[in-house]
Amino acid sequence: MQLKVINSFLAKTVLDDDVIGLTPLKAGQYPIKAIEDEQYEVVKSKARICYLTSHELEQVIKSRDAVIINV
């Protein structure tokens, strides 16, 4: 699956020392996959992985900031 971001928004990411932070997901397409506990993993780049809860993903889709594309 791909997450097509239409309008940029913030997603959670793990920074140095396992600190949770935020990173912008800018317009573009990113691989997305379901992981445990109603979480989704979005690969922003080789060095950065972002996480969205199912609720957060639902909200960005409802707001039309992103869509899911099945490939």
KOLLUMNU-854094 format. One record per atom (N, C-alpha, C): residue number from 1; residue in three letters; atom name; x, y, z. Coordinates in pm, whole numbers, plus 50000, padded with zeros to 5 digits. Example, Ala and Ser with C-alpha at 12.3 -4.5 7.8 and 13.67 -1.06 7.14 Angstrom:
% residues 2
+-----+-----+------+-------+-------+-------+
|   n | res | atom |     X |     Y |     Z |
+-----+-----+------+-------+-------+-------+
|   1 | ala |    N | 51319 | 49431 | 50780 |
|   1 | ala |   CA | 51230 | 49550 | 50780 |
|   1 | ala |    C | 51320 | 49670 | 50780 |
|   2 | ser |    N | 51285 | 49775 | 50708 |
|   2 | ser |   CA | 51367 | 49894 | 50714 |
|   2 | ser |    C | 51290 | 50003 | 50787 |
+-----+-----+------+-------+-------+-------+
This chain:
% residues 71
+-----+-----+------+-------+-------+-------+
|   n | res | atom |     X |     Y |     Z |
+-----+-----+------+-------+-------+-------+
|   1 | met |    N | 50084 | 49882 | 50000 |
|   1 | met |   CA | 50000 | 50000 | 50000 |
|   1 | met |    C | 50089 | 50124 | 50000 |
|   2 | gln |    N | 50032 | 50231 | 49949 |
|   2 | gln |   CA | 50100 | 50360 | 49948 |
|   2 | gln |    C | 50010 | 50463 | 50015 |
|   3 | leu |    N | 50072 | 50553 | 50088 |
|   3 | leu |   CA | 50001 | 50667 | 50144 |
|   3 | leu |    C | 50035 | 50786 | 50055 |
|   4 | lys |    N | 49933 | 50840 | 49989 |
|   4 | lys |   CA | 49954 | 50958 | 49906 |
|   4 | lys |    C | 49917 | 51080 | 49988 |
|   5 | val |    N | 50017 | 51160 | 50023 |
|   5 | val |   CA | 49996 | 51281 | 50102 |
|   5 | val |    C | 49968 | 51396 | 50007 |
|   6 | ile |    N | 49855 | 51462 | 50029 |
|   6 | ile |   CA | 49814 | 51575 | 49946 |
|   6 | ile |    C | 49853 | 51706 | 50015 |
|   7 | asn |    N | 49823 | 51717 | 50143 |
|   7 | asn |   CA | 49860 | 51833 | 50224 |
|   7 | asn |    C | 49946 | 51785 | 50340 |
|   8 | ser |    N | 50059 | 51849 | 50359 |
|   8 | ser |   CA | 50154 | 51806 | 50463 |
|   8 | ser |    C | 50088 | 51801 | 50601 |
|   9 | phe |    N | 50135 | 51705 | 50682 |
|   9 | phe |   CA | 50092 | 51694 | 50822 |
|   9 | phe |    C | 50204 | 51630 | 50902 |
|  10 | leu |    N | 50193 | 51634 | 51034 |
|  10 | leu |   CA | 50296 | 51579 | 51122 |
|  10 | leu |    C | 50266 | 51435 | 51159 |
|  11 | ala |    N | 50371 | 51355 | 51167 |
|  11 | ala |   CA | 50359 | 51215 | 51209 |
|  11 | ala |    C | 50464 | 51188 | 51316 |
|  12 | lys |    N | 50436 | 51090 | 51400 |
|  12 | lys |   CA | 50530 | 51053 | 51505 |
|  12 | lys |    C | 50650 | 50981 | 51445 |
|  13 | thr |    N | 50765 | 51001 | 51507 |
|  13 | thr |   CA | 50886 | 50930 | 51468 |
|  13 | thr |    C | 50970 | 50907 | 51592 |
|  14 | val |    N | 51065 | 50816 | 51585 |
|  14 | val |   CA | 51155 | 50790 | 51697 |
|  14 | val |    C | 51287 | 50861 | 51668 |
|  15 | leu |    N | 51323 | 50951 | 51759 |
|  15 | leu |   CA | 51448 | 51026 | 51747 |
|  15 | leu |    C | 51559 | 50951 | 51821 |
|  16 | asp |    N | 51671 | 51014 | 51836 |
|  16 | asp |   CA | 51783 | 50955 | 51910 |
|  16 | asp |    C | 51740 | 50921 | 52053 |
|  17 | asp |    N | 51799 | 50818 | 52107 |
|  17 | asp |   CA | 51772 | 50774 | 52245 |
|  17 | asp |    C | 51627 | 50737 | 52268 |
|  18 | asp |    N | 51559 | 50687 | 52166 |
|  18 | asp |   CA | 51420 | 50640 | 52176 |
|  18 | asp |    C | 51321 | 50747 | 52221 |
|  19 | val |    N | 51350 | 50872 | 52192 |
|  19 | val |   CA | 51259 | 50982 | 52222 |
|  19 | val |    C | 51161 | 50995 | 52107 |
|  20 | ile |    N | 51032 | 51006 | 52140 |
|  20 | ile |   CA | 50929 | 51023 | 52037 |
|  20 | ile |    C | 50923 | 51170 | 51997 |
|  21 | gly |    N | 50925 | 51194 | 51866 |
|  21 | gly |   CA | 50916 | 51329 | 51815 |
|  21 | gly |    C | 50819 | 51335 | 51698 |
|  22 | leu |    N | 50814 | 51448 | 51633 |
|  22 | leu |   CA | 50726 | 51466 | 51517 |
|  22 | leu |    C | 50811 | 51503 | 51396 |
|  23 | thr |    N | 50767 | 51457 | 51281 |
|  23 | thr |   CA | 50832 | 51491 | 51155 |
|  23 | thr |    C | 50724 | 51519 | 51051 |
|  24 | pro |    N | 50748 | 51615 | 50962 |
|  24 | pro |   CA | 50646 | 51644 | 50862 |
|  24 | pro |    C | 50645 | 51539 | 50751 |
|  25 | leu |    N | 50526 | 51499 | 50712 |
|  25 | leu |   CA | 50509 | 51418 | 50591 |
|  25 | leu |    C | 50460 | 51515 | 50485 |
|  26 | lys |    N | 50546 | 51544 | 50390 |
|  26 | lys |   CA | 50514 | 51641 | 50285 |
|  26 | lys |    C | 50444 | 51571 | 50169 |
|  27 | ala |    N | 50386 | 51649 | 50080 |
|  27 | ala |   CA | 50315 | 51593 | 49965 |
|  27 | ala |    C | 50404 | 51495 | 49891 |
|  28 | gly |    N | 50347 | 51378 | 49859 |
|  28 | gly |   CA | 50420 | 51272 | 49791 |
|  28 | gly |    C | 50359 | 51138 | 49826 |
|  29 | gln |    N | 50424 | 51030 | 49782 |
|  29 | gln |   CA | 50377 | 50896 | 49811 |
|  29 | gln |    C | 50479 | 50822 | 49895 |
|  30 | tyr |    N | 50429 | 50749 | 49995 |
|  30 | tyr |   CA | 50515 | 50677 | 50089 |
|  30 | tyr |    C | 50459 | 50536 | 50110 |
|  31 | pro |    N | 50546 | 50436 | 50118 |
|  31 | pro |   CA | 50499 | 50301 | 50153 |
|  31 | pro |    C | 50442 | 50302 | 50295 |
|  32 | ile |    N | 50331 | 50231 | 50313 |
|  32 | ile |   CA | 50267 | 50222 | 50444 |
|  32 | ile |    C | 50227 | 50078 | 50468 |
|  33 | lys |    N | 50242 | 50032 | 50593 |
|  33 | lys |   CA | 50197 | 49896 | 50626 |
|  33 | lys |    C | 50147 | 49893 | 50770 |
|  34 | ala |    N | 50052 | 49805 | 50793 |
|  34 | ala |   CA | 49997 | 49787 | 50926 |
|  34 | ala |    C | 50097 | 49709 | 51010 |
|  35 | ile |    N | 50114 | 49755 | 51134 |
|  35 | ile |   CA | 50196 | 49681 | 51229 |
|  35 | ile |    C | 50109 | 49657 | 51352 |
|  36 | glu |    N | 50165 | 49610 | 51458 |
|  36 | glu |   CA | 50086 | 49571 | 51574 |
|  36 | glu |    C | 50014 | 49687 | 51642 |
|  37 | asp |    N | 49914 | 49654 | 51721 |
|  37 | asp |   CA | 49840 | 49748 | 51807 |
|  37 | asp |    C | 49780 | 49865 | 51732 |
|  38 | glu |    N | 49714 | 49839 | 51619 |
|  38 | glu |   CA | 49647 | 49943 | 51541 |
|  38 | glu |    C | 49739 | 50059 | 51505 |
|  39 | gln |    N | 49860 | 50025 | 51470 |
|  39 | gln |   CA | 49961 | 50124 | 51428 |
|  39 | gln |    C | 49996 | 50101 | 51282 |
|  40 | tyr |    N | 50034 | 50208 | 51216 |
|  40 | tyr |   CA | 50080 | 50200 | 51078 |
|  40 | tyr |    C | 50220 | 50258 | 51070 |
|  41 | glu |    N | 50303 | 50193 | 50991 |
|  41 | glu |   CA | 50440 | 50237 | 50971 |
|  41 | glu |    C | 50450 | 50299 | 50832 |
|  42 | val |    N | 50500 | 50421 | 50825 |
|  42 | val |   CA | 50516 | 50493 | 50700 |
|  42 | val |    C | 50666 | 50515 | 50678 |
|  43 | val |    N | 50717 | 50469 | 50565 |
|  43 | val |   CA | 50859 | 50485 | 50535 |
|  43 | val |    C | 50879 | 50617 | 50462 |
|  44 | lys |    N | 50930 | 50715 | 50536 |
|  44 | lys |   CA | 50954 | 50848 | 50480 |
|  44 | lys |    C | 51081 | 50848 | 50396 |
|  45 | ser |    N | 51184 | 50784 | 50447 |
|  45 | ser |   CA | 51311 | 50771 | 50376 |
|  45 | ser |    C | 51384 | 50652 | 50435 |
|  46 | lys |    N | 51499 | 50619 | 50381 |
|  46 | lys |   CA | 51576 | 50506 | 50435 |
|  46 | lys |    C | 51613 | 50530 | 50581 |
|  47 | ala |    N | 51630 | 50656 | 50618 |
|  47 | ala |   CA | 51674 | 50688 | 50753 |
|  47 | ala |    C | 51560 | 50725 | 50847 |
|  48 | arg |    N | 51439 | 50742 | 50796 |
|  48 | arg |   CA | 51331 | 50790 | 50881 |
|  48 | arg |    C | 51203 | 50711 | 50858 |
|  49 | ile |    N | 51151 | 50653 | 50966 |
|  49 | ile |   CA | 51024 | 50583 | 50964 |
|  49 | ile |    C | 50928 | 50658 | 51055 |
|  50 | cys |    N | 50806 | 50676 | 51010 |
|  50 | cys |   CA | 50703 | 50746 | 51086 |
|  50 | cys |    C | 50594 | 50648 | 51128 |
|  51 | tyr |    N | 50518 | 50688 | 51227 |
|  51 | tyr |   CA | 50411 | 50603 | 51277 |
|  51 | tyr |    C | 50282 | 50682 | 51291 |
|  52 | leu |    N | 50173 | 50619 | 51252 |
|  52 | leu |   CA | 50040 | 50676 | 51269 |
|  52 | leu |    C | 49952 | 50572 | 51337 |
|  53 | thr |    N | 49868 | 50615 | 51429 |
|  53 | thr |   CA | 49768 | 50524 | 51484 |
|  53 | thr |    C | 49656 | 50511 | 51382 |
|  54 | ser |    N | 49573 | 50412 | 51396 |
|  54 | ser |   CA | 49460 | 50397 | 51304 |
|  54 | ser |    C | 49368 | 50519 | 51313 |
|  55 | his |    N | 49355 | 50577 | 51432 |
|  55 | his |   CA | 49272 | 50697 | 51448 |
|  55 | his |    C | 49334 | 50816 | 51374 |
|  56 | glu |    N | 49465 | 50835 | 51385 |
|  56 | glu |   CA | 49532 | 50945 | 51315 |
|  56 | glu |    C | 49521 | 50927 | 51164 |
|  57 | leu |    N | 49538 | 50804 | 51117 |
|  57 | leu |   CA | 49527 | 50777 | 50974 |
|  57 | leu |    C | 49385 | 50807 | 50926 |
|  58 | glu |    N | 49287 | 50766 | 51003 |
|  58 | glu |   CA | 49147 | 50793 | 50969 |
|  58 | glu |    C | 49122 | 50944 | 50960 |
|  59 | gln |    N | 49178 | 51019 | 51052 |
|  59 | gln |   CA | 49158 | 51164 | 51054 |
|  59 | gln |    C | 49221 | 51233 | 50932 |
|  60 | val |    N | 49342 | 51193 | 50892 |
|  60 | val |   CA | 49404 | 51258 | 50775 |
|  60 | val |    C | 49332 | 51220 | 50646 |
|  61 | ile |    N | 49274 | 51100 | 50642 |
|  61 | ile |   CA | 49196 | 51061 | 50524 |
|  61 | ile |    C | 49064 | 51138 | 50520 |
|  62 | lys |    N | 48997 | 51148 | 50635 |
|  62 | lys |   CA | 48871 | 51224 | 50640 |
|  62 | lys |    C | 48891 | 51371 | 50605 |
|  63 | ser |    N | 49003 | 51426 | 50645 |
|  63 | ser |   CA | 49032 | 51567 | 50617 |
|  63 | ser |    C | 49083 | 51587 | 50474 |
|  64 | arg |    N | 49100 | 51477 | 50403 |
|  64 | arg |   CA | 49148 | 51477 | 50264 |
|  64 | arg |    C | 49291 | 51527 | 50250 |
|  65 | asp |    N | 49368 | 51512 | 50360 |
|  65 | asp |   CA | 49510 | 51545 | 50353 |
|  65 | asp |    C | 49591 | 51429 | 50294 |
|  66 | ala |    N | 49529 | 51310 | 50290 |
|  66 | ala |   CA | 49599 | 51192 | 50236 |
|  66 | ala |    C | 49494 | 51090 | 50191 |
|  67 | val |    N | 49538 | 50999 | 50104 |
|  67 | val |   CA | 49457 | 50886 | 50060 |
|  67 | val |    C | 49544 | 50761 | 50058 |
|  68 | ile |    N | 49481 | 50646 | 50069 |
|  68 | ile |   CA | 49552 | 50517 | 50059 |
|  68 | ile |    C | 49538 | 50468 | 49915 |
|  69 | ile |    N | 49649 | 50424 | 49859 |
|  69 | ile |   CA | 49650 | 50368 | 49725 |
|  69 | ile |    C | 49697 | 50224 | 49735 |
|  70 | asn |    N | 49616 | 50132 | 49686 |
|  70 | asn |   CA | 49657 | 49991 | 49681 |
|  70 | asn |    C | 49732 | 49968 | 49551 |
|  71 | val |    N | 49853 | 49918 | 49563 |
|  71 | val |   CA | 49934 | 49889 | 49442 |
|  71 | val |    C | 49962 | 49742 | 49431 |
+-----+-----+------+-------+-------+-------+
